[in-house]
Amino acid sequence: MKKECIAMLLAGGQGSRLYVLTGDMAKPAVPFGGKYRIIDFPLSNCSNSGIDTVGVLTQYRPLELNSYIGSGQPWDLDDSTGGVHILPPYMGSDGGTWYKGTANAIYQNIGFVDLYDPEYVVILSGDHIYKMDYSKMLQRHKEAGAVCTISVMEVPWSEASRFGIMNVDGADTVTEFQEKPRQPKSNLASMGIYVFSWRMLRRYLTEDEADPGSENDFGKNIIPRMLADGQKLAAYRFQGYWKDVGTLESLWDANMDMLSPESGLDLLDDSWPIYARTFSAPTAYLGRSAKVTHSAFNRGSDLEGTVENSVLSADVHVAEGARVSYSVLMPGTRVEAGAVVEYAILGENCCIGAGCHVGAAPENTDPDKWGLTVLAPCCKLEEGRTIPAKTMLTRQGEEVPR
Amino acid sequence: MNGLHGIIFSYEKRNNLRELTDIRSASSIPFGGRYRAVDFALSNLVNAGCTDVGVVLHGRYQSLLDHLGTGKSWDLSRKRGGLKILPPFAYRQDWGETAFRGKMEALGGVRSYLDEIRQDYVCLMEGDLVVNLPLGEILERHIQSGADITAVCGNDSFRVEDGTYLQLSPEGRVTEVLYHLNNPRGYRSLEVYLISRSLLLSLVDECASHDQYSWRRDVLQTRCGQLNIQGYIWNGFAAQIRSVQEYYDRSMQLLDPAIREDLFCAERPIRAKSADKSSAYIGPEGCCVNSMVADGCSIGGTVENSILSAGVTVEEGAEVRNCILFKDTVVRRDARLSHVIADKCVEILPGHALMGQPSYPIVIAKGSQV
């Protein structure tokens, strides 16, 4: 079945900088924004952009992700020709290996891409929060007649040295790529989203695989190689909200951004819906003593206490007299009476016993000692415990360093 | 195949739902924020392991059709069996407003469908019933008791529009079936009946040959002595949505945690079609107490003792008290509402006030601008 364009979504990374949150699941499966998981963003973008065939490359702890994606129906990615496909590493008659790098992951699935014989392939990451119409990027790719089109966005000059920076000419053709340059010549950062002409990418992947010195990575190997060969690489300027949620701080930030449409992340906008697999739970109930302000909440929740500046997922219970501020609570979390949770990320099904105090506000803390407090999924705190700022607890409640 | 087959009747004969049923049948009326009435009957059946459900349509069924879709939301989109929509075009005669005169006639009209039923038992229900019944247990009781028909009834003689009331013997056998009562007595029938497929088929044929069409009159009442009809008394919450007042009162009961516990018990989840809305949000100046709030709502003002469906907006300074607001309704700045039922996509303009009474809630039709 020939397709003009398919997407390959890199979802195999461990997400080690999310620490305990990704102890048992791959980063794209981490809950976000109350009702989503991170992978809902690229999958919904594909669906809304008219891409009906998506390969999801998994490797690290894929079980939660696999069951979440299921048939792909929540994203309308269950077409009879195409749809979403989970692609783990596999064995062949002469052995097999884990995915060695982003480029190698695609290389190992050349057979999958060839099934659809596409003209173009979109390469996506599973750790970005953004809404983007890939069809516009594809349009730019075709018009530029490029081999590869890289999505870029302007970042503040002061932060440019943290990104992979694209230097471009007047027609936005990429002239140079610098990974985290000390002296950036441009402030156009790569977003890690690529459109390739498949025939050319296929050739470069094969050559890259034959090079024993290569790290088999798009940013480190494929893109520089193409540039060195004088291939045409176009930049596609993206405007709008985009955030890499690979760290605890950026994950927390992006959740907070959801509360303020001024941030550019407007999830109430119906024109570009983000789909999610939903589960059955009754309508949220806010009790007689509930004080919920500047916060998001979801079905199955029962809120009796105070909630401010926080993002609450489905099935969250906040008892009377408890207070939750500036925090992200993942599904199934319970906060018992009189407990305080501030500046914290609580993983799925955490239980905070009565009178506990989790996290601290920066204004009440020594700046050196302040940071987000993070609890792994299923962490249970017995009554009255105090968990200071910048602390991280595992599922068993043991403190681990960052 | 020993199992349960569901048939849901979506009725259209009540006229006390005012504007709420202008555009829909009672079965597709929103209830409890994120549900439609028919979600309860469907979920009750599915939770009892039922895989095949027929929905007999009648009247303004476009909204219901749209809601049911393929049945996917209730896991009823199946290769074999699943959800079957039984629209009224199959009926031989057109009885004006009412395409058929009673349930037996409706069933006679879909006789070939009844022939195809794979299960030994059939559960007849109505789409306007809001309840969470343990139908699996009720079926077991039905089989063990050796009854011809088991009639599920509420533990009250609460007055409902066009209600049926069952008189039970001390052993639980139905001795009399009454309706059109000025002073209801006995047990309120929830219009949920379990019956074997073979008996149902023979009753449908018998009724057809005698030009009998009413389940209630021609089967229950007339054959009460010759058939063994057992009552099953349900002590939990059960609302039959047949008038605006009942709709309003029963909805407001959901604000009681014990009622929610009963209706939304975790072992038998009520499934609904999901709206692709984001989380609900309350703004910095917002205040929301003792209310149910569905996905995608945005609250900048004050909401008290109310039930909000998905995507409702209450702007800053607006006050909403004791109201039921359907999907995508917008209450603009400084507007005030009390005891109002606003249908979908209603807009209350800034500064306006609408005050209903607990005994007469105001109903605003779909898409109105006030």
Interface residues (C-beta under 8 A of the other chain):
Chain A: G33 G34 K35 Q73 M258 L259 L267 L268 P273 I274 Y275 A276 T278 S280 A281 P282 T283 A284 Y285 L286 G287 R288 S289 A290 K291 V292 T293 H294 S295 A296 F297 N298 R299 V311 L312
Chain B: G32 G33 R34 Y35 K72 L255 P257 R260 L263 F264 P269 I270 R271 A272 S274 D276 K277 S278 S279 A280 Y281 I282 G283 P284 E285 G286 C287 C288 V289 N290 S291 M292 V293 A294 D295 G296 S298 I307
